[in-house]
Amino acid sequence: MTLSPAPAGTTEVPVAPPEKADAPPTGRLKSHRSRAQARAAYLFLAPWFVGLFAITLGPMIASLYLSFTDYSLLTEAKWVGFDNYEKMFTQDDRFMASLQVTTTYVLVSVPLQLAFALALALVLDKGLRGLPFYRSIFYLPSLLGGSVAISILWRKIFGTDGIVNSLLGLFGYEGQGWVTSPDTALWTLIVLHIWTFGAPMVIFLAGLRQIPQSLYEAASVDGAGRWRNFRSITLPLLTPIIFFNLVLEVIKSFQSFTQSFIVSGGNGGPVDSTLFYTLYLYIKGFKNYEMGYAAGMAWVLLLIIAALTGVNFLMSRFWVFYGDEK
């Protein structure tokens, strides 16, 4: 409180300053701002949550329930317990055949595809002129390899009157129907999978660009050749990229469907030699209307992929090298 000077002969009267309005506490402002930001975040995340529960988790839970039922899409689901799973492994010979065909396809095609992709990436890493153009051309098969058009083309190429037999005829060899023979039909699909090497090749090429050139210069001073450089420098430093491509390609290969469906005419022939697991799942669910059985097959496939992915991660500690390890 301050005192204003008063005129002579008057009594001094104290004058109080104007009262200030009470300011809200700082903590209350921060709390209000945090709630506003949270509401905005949930608003932007709402489409993702709708997709998660309505498109992903909802159908997964429904398929898990249906796998324990006898459901034909046309009648009400009837609970049968583990009968579908028991039938798969004890009574259904085609189920075991599809599992065997798919396993063979994965074990053969994935290593060959990765080896071919790595070899081509090593060639492109040597400073080839027009590298972006070649990289785009070689990546193109990965975009087209799973399409219906390429599968139809592949069936024509390996058919009785296809390009392969025409080339063999130039050298005096009599061709055959490669896609109609049970001994060679699966191998035509393996070749098709190897041809779609573009995606892992681009990833390998990016990994090669991250290896310091100083390591190769130091090795050359010690007299190391190309093979020694590859075995002692390139391959160890590239193991994280190899592991990444391996996991992705194994998962993708187990889910292959279009190639087998088109080349075999939708039945997995000849003699079930191209009966992929996903194709047999489709036959059971949408041709035979055994949707409960198909749902059970889908969950078995999920468990197989999860188990193999877990094994890959467990085994990676023995062969994958990371730069920060000592």
C-alpha positions as CSV (number, residue, x, y, z in Angstrom):
1,M,0.0,0.0,0.0
2,T,1.3,3.4,-1.0
3,L,0.4,6.8,0.4
4,S,-0.4,9.7,-1.9
5,P,0.6,13.2,-0.8
6,A,-2.4,15.2,0.4
7,P,-2.9,18.9,0.2
8,A,-2.1,21.1,3.2
9,G,-4.8,21.0,5.8
10,T,-6.1,17.6,4.8
11,T,-5.7,14.2,6.2
12,E,-3.7,11.6,4.3
13,V,-5.9,8.8,3.0
14,P,-4.2,5.5,2.1
15,V,-4.9,4.4,-1.5
16,A,-4.8,0.7,-2.3
17,P,-3.6,-0.6,-5.7
18,P,-6.2,-2.3,-8.0
19,E,-6.8,-6.0,-7.2
20,K,-5.5,-8.5,-9.8
21,A,-7.6,-11.3,-11.1
22,D,-6.7,-14.7,-9.7
23,A,-4.6,-16.6,-12.4
24,P,-5.3,-20.3,-12.8
25,P,-2.6,-22.6,-11.5
26,T,0.1,-23.7,-13.9
27,G,-0.6,-27.4,-13.2
28,R,-4.3,-27.0,-14.2
29,L,-3.2,-25.5,-17.5
30,K,-0.8,-28.3,-18.2
31,S,-3.4,-30.9,-17.4
32,H,-6.0,-29.3,-19.7
33,R,-3.4,-29.0,-22.5
34,S,-2.5,-32.7,-22.0
35,R,-6.1,-33.8,-22.2
36,A,-6.6,-31.8,-25.4
37,Q,-3.6,-33.3,-27.0
38,A,-4.7,-36.8,-26.0
39,R,-8.1,-36.3,-27.5
40,A,-6.5,-35.1,-30.7
41,A,-4.2,-38.1,-30.8
42,Y,-7.1,-40.6,-30.3
43,L,-9.1,-38.8,-33.0
44,F,-6.3,-39.3,-35.5
45,L,-5.7,-42.9,-34.4
46,A,-9.4,-43.8,-34.6
47,P,-9.3,-45.2,-38.1
48,W,-6.4,-47.4,-37.1
49,F,-8.2,-48.7,-34.1
50,V,-11.3,-49.4,-36.2
51,G,-9.2,-51.3,-38.7
52,L,-7.4,-53.2,-35.9
53,F,-10.6,-54.4,-34.2
54,A,-13.0,-54.6,-37.1
55,I,-10.7,-55.9,-39.8
56,T,-7.9,-57.8,-38.0
57,L,-8.7,-58.9,-34.4
58,G,-12.4,-59.4,-35.0
59,P,-12.0,-61.8,-38.0
60,M,-9.1,-63.6,-36.2
61,I,-11.2,-64.3,-33.1
62,A,-14.1,-65.4,-35.3
63,S,-11.9,-67.8,-37.4
64,L,-10.5,-69.2,-34.1
65,Y,-14.0,-70.0,-33.0
66,L,-15.0,-71.4,-36.4
67,S,-12.0,-73.7,-36.4
68,F,-13.7,-75.7,-33.6
69,T,-17.0,-75.9,-35.5
70,D,-18.6,-77.6,-38.5
71,Y,-19.5,-74.6,-40.6
72,S,-20.3,-74.6,-44.3
73,L,-21.2,-70.9,-44.9
74,L,-24.8,-72.1,-45.6
75,T,-25.7,-73.5,-42.3
76,E,-25.3,-72.5,-38.7
77,A,-21.9,-73.4,-37.1
78,K,-22.0,-76.5,-35.0
79,W,-19.4,-77.0,-32.2
80,V,-17.2,-80.1,-32.8
81,G,-14.2,-79.3,-30.6
82,F,-10.9,-80.6,-31.9
83,D,-12.4,-82.8,-34.6
84,N,-11.1,-80.6,-37.4
85,Y,-7.5,-80.7,-36.1
86,E,-7.6,-84.4,-35.4
87,K,-8.9,-85.0,-39.0
88,M,-6.1,-82.9,-40.5
89,F,-3.2,-85.0,-39.0
90,T,-4.8,-88.4,-38.9
91,Q,-7.3,-88.8,-41.8
92,D,-6.6,-86.2,-44.5
93,D,-3.9,-87.4,-46.9
94,R,-4.2,-84.3,-49.1
95,F,-3.5,-82.1,-46.0
96,M,-0.2,-83.9,-45.4
97,A,0.6,-83.7,-49.1
98,S,0.0,-80.0,-49.2
99,L,2.2,-79.5,-46.2
100,Q,5.0,-81.6,-47.8
101,V,4.8,-79.7,-51.1
102,T,4.9,-76.3,-49.4
103,T,7.8,-77.3,-47.2
104,T,9.8,-78.5,-50.2
105,Y,8.9,-75.3,-52.1
106,V,10.2,-73.2,-49.2
107,L,13.3,-75.2,-48.4
108,V,14.5,-75.2,-52.1
109,S,13.3,-71.8,-53.5
110,V,14.2,-69.5,-50.6
111,P,17.9,-70.3,-50.4
112,L,18.3,-70.3,-54.2
113,Q,16.5,-67.0,-54.5
114,L,18.6,-65.3,-51.8
115,A,21.8,-66.7,-53.3
116,F,20.9,-65.4,-56.7
117,A,19.8,-62.0,-55.3
118,L,23.1,-61.7,-53.4
119,A,25.2,-62.6,-56.4
120,L,23.5,-60.1,-58.6
121,A,23.8,-57.4,-55.8
122,L,27.5,-58.0,-55.7
123,V,27.8,-57.5,-59.4
124,L,25.7,-54.2,-59.3
125,D,27.8,-53.0,-56.4
126,K,30.9,-52.6,-58.6
127,G,29.9,-49.2,-59.8
128,L,28.0,-50.2,-62.9
129,R,27.0,-47.3,-65.2
130,G,23.3,-46.7,-65.2
131,L,22.8,-48.5,-61.9
132,P,19.4,-46.9,-61.1
133,F,18.0,-48.2,-64.4
134,Y,19.3,-51.7,-63.8
135,R,18.1,-51.7,-60.2
136,S,14.6,-50.8,-61.4
137,I,14.6,-53.4,-64.1
138,F,15.7,-56.2,-61.8
139,Y,13.2,-55.1,-59.1
140,L,10.3,-55.3,-61.6
141,P,9.9,-59.2,-61.3
142,S,9.2,-58.8,-57.6
143,L,6.2,-56.6,-58.4
144,L,4.9,-58.8,-61.2
145,G,5.9,-62.3,-60.1
146,G,2.8,-62.8,-57.9
147,S,0.3,-61.6,-60.5
148,V,-2.2,-63.7,-62.4
149,A,-0.8,-62.5,-65.8
150,I,2.7,-63.7,-65.0
151,S,1.4,-67.0,-63.8
152,I,-0.5,-67.5,-67.1
153,L,2.6,-66.5,-69.0
154,W,4.7,-69.0,-67.0
155,R,2.2,-71.8,-67.8
156,K,2.6,-70.9,-71.5
157,I,6.4,-70.8,-71.3
158,F,6.7,-74.3,-69.8
159,G,3.8,-75.8,-71.7
160,T,4.2,-78.4,-74.4
161,D,4.4,-75.8,-77.2
162,G,6.1,-73.2,-75.0
163,I,9.4,-71.3,-75.4
164,V,11.4,-73.7,-73.2
165,N,10.6,-76.7,-75.5
166,S,11.2,-74.6,-78.6
167,L,14.7,-73.7,-77.3
168,L,15.4,-77.3,-76.4
169,G,14.3,-78.4,-79.9
170,L,17.0,-76.2,-81.4
171,F,19.6,-78.4,-79.7
172,G,17.9,-81.6,-80.7
173,Y,16.2,-82.3,-77.4
174,E,12.5,-83.3,-77.3
175,G,10.6,-81.3,-74.8
176,Q,7.7,-82.2,-72.6
177,G,4.9,-80.6,-70.7
178,W,6.8,-79.3,-67.8
179,V,3.7,-78.0,-65.9
180,T,1.7,-81.2,-66.6
181,S,4.3,-83.7,-65.4
182,P,4.3,-84.4,-61.6
183,D,8.1,-84.7,-61.6
184,T,8.7,-81.2,-62.9
185,A,5.6,-79.1,-62.2
186,L,6.7,-78.0,-58.7
187,W,10.1,-77.1,-60.1
188,T,8.6,-74.6,-62.6
189,L,7.0,-72.8,-59.6
190,I,10.4,-72.8,-57.8
191,V,12.0,-71.2,-60.9
192,L,9.2,-68.6,-60.9
193,H,9.9,-67.8,-57.2
194,I,13.7,-67.5,-57.8
195,W,12.9,-65.1,-60.7
196,T,11.2,-62.7,-58.2
197,F,14.6,-61.9,-56.7
198,G,14.2,-58.1,-57.0
199,A,13.2,-57.2,-53.5
200,P,15.9,-59.1,-51.6
201,M,18.4,-57.9,-54.2
202,V,17.7,-54.2,-53.5
203,I,18.0,-54.8,-49.8
204,F,21.3,-56.7,-50.3
205,L,22.6,-53.8,-52.4
206,A,21.7,-51.3,-49.7
207,G,23.6,-53.4,-47.2
208,L,26.6,-53.7,-49.4
209,R,26.8,-49.9,-49.6
210,Q,27.0,-49.7,-45.8
211,I,30.2,-51.7,-45.5
212,P,33.2,-49.4,-45.0
213,Q,35.6,-49.4,-47.9
214,S,38.5,-49.0,-45.4
215,L,38.1,-52.7,-44.4
216,Y,38.7,-53.8,-48.0
217,E,41.7,-51.5,-48.3
218,A,43.2,-52.9,-45.1
219,A,42.6,-56.4,-46.3
220,S,44.2,-55.7,-49.7
221,V,47.3,-54.5,-47.9
222,D,47.5,-57.9,-46.1
223,G,47.2,-59.6,-49.5
224,A,43.6,-60.8,-49.3
225,G,41.9,-61.7,-52.6
226,R,38.3,-61.3,-53.7
227,W,37.2,-64.6,-52.2
228,R,38.9,-63.9,-48.9
229,N,37.3,-60.4,-48.8
230,F,33.9,-61.9,-49.4
231,R,34.3,-64.7,-46.8
232,S,35.9,-62.6,-44.1
233,I,34.4,-59.1,-44.6
234,T,31.3,-59.0,-46.9
235,L,29.5,-62.1,-45.7
236,P,29.9,-61.5,-41.9
237,L,28.9,-57.9,-42.1
238,L,26.0,-58.8,-44.4
239,T,24.5,-61.5,-42.1
240,P,21.9,-59.1,-40.5
241,I,20.6,-58.4,-44.0
242,I,20.6,-62.1,-44.9
243,F,18.7,-62.8,-41.7
244,F,16.1,-60.1,-42.5
245,N,15.6,-61.4,-46.1
246,L,15.4,-65.0,-44.9
247,V,12.6,-64.3,-42.4
248,L,10.6,-62.3,-44.9
249,E,11.0,-64.7,-47.7
250,V,10.1,-67.8,-45.6
251,I,6.9,-66.1,-44.4
252,K,6.0,-65.0,-48.0
253,S,6.7,-68.4,-49.5
254,F,4.4,-70.2,-47.1
255,Q,1.7,-67.8,-48.1
256,S,2.2,-68.4,-51.9
257,F,-1.1,-69.0,-53.7
258,T,-1.6,-67.4,-57.1
259,Q,1.2,-69.3,-58.9
260,S,-0.1,-72.7,-57.8
261,F,-3.7,-71.8,-58.5
262,I,-3.1,-70.6,-62.0
263,V,-0.5,-73.1,-63.2
264,S,-2.4,-76.1,-61.8
265,G,-5.8,-74.9,-62.9
266,G,-7.0,-74.5,-59.3
267,N,-6.7,-78.2,-58.3
268,G,-3.0,-78.5,-57.3
269,G,-2.3,-81.0,-60.1
270,P,-0.9,-83.0,-61.6
271,V,-1.2,-85.6,-58.8
272,D,-1.2,-82.9,-56.1
273,S,2.4,-82.1,-57.1
274,T,1.7,-78.3,-56.9
275,L,-0.9,-78.5,-54.1
276,F,0.3,-75.6,-52.0
277,Y,-1.0,-75.3,-48.4
278,T,-2.9,-72.1,-49.2
279,L,-4.4,-73.6,-52.3
280,Y,-5.8,-76.6,-50.4
281,L,-7.1,-74.2,-47.7
282,Y,-9.0,-72.4,-50.5
283,I,-10.3,-75.7,-51.9
284,K,-11.6,-76.7,-48.5
285,G,-13.2,-73.4,-47.7
286,F,-14.6,-72.1,-51.0
287,K,-15.0,-75.2,-53.1
288,N,-16.0,-77.8,-50.6
289,Y,-17.7,-75.3,-48.2
290,E,-15.9,-76.7,-45.2
291,M,-15.2,-73.3,-43.7
292,G,-14.6,-74.6,-40.2
293,Y,-11.9,-77.0,-41.5
294,A,-10.3,-74.2,-43.5
295,A,-10.2,-71.9,-40.5
296,G,-8.4,-74.6,-38.6
297,M,-5.9,-74.9,-41.4
298,A,-5.3,-71.2,-41.3
299,W,-4.5,-71.3,-37.6
300,V,-2.1,-74.3,-38.2
301,L,-0.4,-72.3,-40.8
302,L,-0.1,-69.3,-38.4
303,L,1.5,-71.6,-35.8
304,I,3.9,-73.1,-38.4
305,I,5.1,-69.6,-39.5
306,A,5.4,-68.4,-35.9
307,A,7.4,-71.4,-34.9
308,L,9.8,-71.1,-37.9
309,T,10.2,-67.4,-37.3
310,G,11.0,-68.1,-33.6
311,V,13.5,-70.8,-34.6
312,N,15.2,-68.4,-37.0
313,F,15.5,-65.8,-34.3
314,L,16.9,-68.4,-31.8
315,M,19.5,-69.7,-34.4
316,S,20.5,-66.2,-35.5
317,R,22.6,-65.7,-32.3
318,F,25.0,-68.3,-33.7
319,W,25.6,-66.9,-37.2
320,V,24.3,-63.3,-37.4
321,F,27.0,-60.7,-36.7
322,Y,26.2,-57.2,-35.5
323,G,28.8,-54.4,-35.6
324,D,28.3,-53.4,-31.9
325,E,29.2,-57.0,-30.7
326,K,32.5,-57.6,-29.1
